[in-house]
Amino acid sequence: MVGSARQHDARVRRAAGISGSQLWALDEVAHAEGITVNELAARLALHQTTASNLVNALVARRLMRRARDRADQRIVHLHVTAEGTRLLARAPRPCSGLLVDALRRLAARDLDKLSRSLALLLGEMRQAAPAAAGEFFIAE
């Protein structure tokens, strides 16, 4: 799974010249023109600061632009530029990455089952962590 995600991100970088997370952010803004950084952070399940850093990088590359709200100058809306739209047209799919795309396609009952199973796994890992200090769990 990790290898597939890395390969997809490498494909995105080669084809689009930006990271997979930047591509996902750009795509989210394209689908919700005018959203704010906070709204983008919620869509990407990221901290606002991390989303802001993604936006800064995309604005610097002229793939996205910011526009202040006319009624309330404190609010900044995000928009994809023409260059950003062209990049999205040629970028590898899925823009959200392999894991998010696969999760979106799962049925609700399967997502529920996966969530319960992951909670069990995390519980086991938390119990094992104190005794496992300094050990390697993944062979290289």
C-alpha positions as CSV (number, residue, x, y, z in Angstrom):
1,M,0.0,0.0,0.0
2,V,2.7,2.5,0.9
3,G,4.6,1.6,-2.2
4,S,1.6,2.2,-4.4
5,A,1.0,5.6,-2.8
6,R,4.7,6.5,-3.4
7,Q,4.5,5.4,-7.0
8,H,1.3,7.5,-7.5
9,D,2.9,10.6,-5.9
10,A,6.0,10.1,-8.1
11,R,3.7,9.9,-11.2
12,V,2.0,13.1,-10.1
13,R,5.3,14.9,-9.6
14,R,6.6,13.8,-13.0
15,A,3.4,14.7,-14.9
16,A,2.2,17.8,-13.0
17,G,5.3,19.1,-11.3
18,I,3.7,19.4,-7.9
19,S,3.2,17.0,-5.0
20,G,0.2,14.8,-4.6
21,S,-1.1,16.8,-1.7
22,Q,-0.8,20.0,-3.7
23,L,-2.7,18.4,-6.6
24,W,-5.5,17.3,-4.2
25,A,-5.8,20.8,-2.7
26,L,-5.9,22.3,-6.2
27,D,-8.6,19.8,-7.3
28,E,-10.7,20.5,-4.1
29,V,-10.6,24.3,-4.8
30,A,-11.5,23.6,-8.5
31,H,-14.6,21.7,-7.3
32,A,-15.6,24.4,-4.7
33,E,-14.4,27.7,-6.2
34,G,-14.3,30.4,-3.6
35,I,-13.8,28.3,-0.6
36,T,-11.6,29.5,2.3
37,V,-8.4,28.0,3.6
38,N,-10.3,26.8,6.7
39,E,-12.9,25.1,4.4
40,L,-10.1,23.5,2.4
41,A,-8.4,22.3,5.6
42,A,-11.6,20.6,6.6
43,R,-12.0,18.9,3.2
44,L,-8.4,17.6,3.3
45,A,-8.6,16.7,7.0
46,L,-5.5,18.9,7.7
47,H,-4.6,21.5,10.2
48,Q,-5.3,25.0,8.9
49,T,-1.6,25.9,8.9
50,T,-0.8,22.9,6.7
51,A,-3.5,23.8,4.3
52,S,-2.2,27.4,4.3
53,N,1.2,26.1,3.4
54,L,-0.2,24.1,0.5
55,V,-2.1,27.2,-0.7
56,N,1.0,29.4,-0.4
57,A,3.0,26.9,-2.7
58,L,0.2,26.8,-5.2
59,V,-0.2,30.6,-5.3
60,A,3.6,31.0,-5.7
61,R,3.3,28.7,-8.8
62,R,0.4,30.7,-10.1
63,L,-1.9,27.7,-10.0
64,M,-4.2,29.3,-7.5
65,R,-5.1,32.8,-6.4
66,R,-6.6,34.5,-3.4
67,A,-9.3,37.0,-3.5
68,R,-10.6,39.1,-0.5
69,D,-14.3,39.0,0.2
70,R,-16.0,42.2,-0.9
71,A,-18.2,42.4,2.1
72,D,-15.7,41.3,4.7
73,Q,-12.1,42.0,3.8
74,R,-10.9,39.5,6.5
75,I,-12.2,36.6,4.5
76,V,-10.1,35.2,1.7
77,H,-11.5,33.1,-1.1
78,L,-9.5,30.6,-3.1
79,H,-9.7,30.2,-6.9
80,V,-7.9,28.1,-9.5
81,T,-6.1,30.0,-12.2
82,A,-6.3,29.2,-15.9
83,E,-2.8,27.6,-15.5
84,G,-4.1,25.5,-12.6
85,T,-7.0,24.3,-14.7
86,R,-4.7,23.3,-17.5
87,L,-2.5,21.4,-15.0
88,L,-5.6,19.6,-13.5
89,A,-6.6,18.5,-17.1
90,R,-3.3,16.7,-17.6
91,A,-2.7,15.5,-14.1
92,P,-2.8,11.7,-13.2
93,R,-6.0,10.6,-11.5
94,P,-7.1,10.2,-8.8
95,C,-6.2,13.7,-7.6
96,S,-7.0,12.9,-4.0
97,G,-4.5,10.0,-4.1
98,L,-5.1,6.3,-4.1
99,L,-6.1,5.8,-0.5
100,V,-8.7,8.6,-0.3
101,D,-10.1,7.5,-3.6
102,A,-10.4,3.9,-2.5
103,L,-12.0,5.0,0.8
104,R,-14.6,7.2,-1.1
105,R,-15.6,4.2,-3.2
106,L,-16.3,1.9,-0.2
107,A,-19.8,1.2,0.9
108,A,-20.8,2.8,4.3
109,R,-21.0,-0.7,5.9
110,D,-17.5,-1.5,4.7
111,L,-16.2,1.8,6.0
112,D,-17.8,1.1,9.3
113,K,-16.1,-2.3,9.5
114,L,-12.8,-0.9,8.5
115,S,-13.0,1.8,11.1
116,R,-13.8,-0.7,13.9
117,S,-10.9,-2.9,12.7
118,L,-8.4,0.0,12.6
119,A,-9.5,1.0,16.1
120,L,-8.7,-2.5,17.3
121,L,-5.3,-2.4,15.6
122,L,-4.5,1.0,17.1
123,G,-5.5,-0.3,20.5
124,E,-3.1,-3.2,20.2
125,M,-0.3,-0.9,19.0
126,R,-0.8,1.4,22.0
127,Q,-0.6,-1.5,24.4
128,A,2.6,-2.8,22.7
129,A,4.3,0.6,22.4
130,P,5.8,0.9,25.9
131,A,7.4,-2.6,25.6
132,A,8.5,-2.0,22.1
133,A,10.7,1.0,22.5
134,G,13.7,0.9,20.2
135,E,12.4,-2.1,18.2
136,F,11.9,-2.2,14.5
137,F,8.5,-3.6,13.4
138,I,8.9,-3.4,9.6
139,A,11.8,-5.3,8.0
140,E,13.8,-3.4,5.4
